[in-house]
């Protein structure tokens, strides 16, 4: 399991309003989420239409761009 070092940001009433984590840990989380999403996509289309390598790459990039916006 990935250990996450969390730093809580509190408002003036000492109520937690945000969490900070180190960039490297964030990048590992992002990568794990992306891998999970890709695995889900693979499972969904396992028996569906086959794409060429280039078409699959372009489709994957379009999904990643949609999530990034």
ABEGO torsion letter per residue (X at the ends): XBBBBBBBBBBAAGBBABBBBBAAAAAAAAAAAAAAAAAAAAAAAAABBBBBAAAAAAAAAAAAAAAAX
